[in-house]
Amino acid sequence: MWYVYLLRCEDGTLYTGITKDLHQRMRSHAAGNGSSYVAGKGLDILLYAVQAENRSRASKAEHHVKSLRPQQKTEWFQAHDHVVYQALRDE
């Protein structure tokens, strides 16, 4: 099982990625080793993660989400049927 995830960086920007191990990927991001973008901006919080049945579907979903505007990105995750994680936020 693969995951497509959306996180917020410390500067408020959003980052979308895919992984096979969500917990390990978040540990890598927190340590500054997950991606150069998040390492430079700093990890704030994991907002959403959804399941994808394989890497191909995860990559296609990631590509689609990256083409959306920030508000549309959160809406896509909120509307997705396979949400496995959703942060409780007070925004």
Buried (B, 14 or more C-beta within 10 A) or exposed (E): EBBBBBBBBEEEEBBBBBBEEBEEBBEBBEEEEBBEEBBEBEBBEBBBBBBBEEEEBBBEBBEEBEEBEEEEBBEBBEEBEEEEBBBEEEE
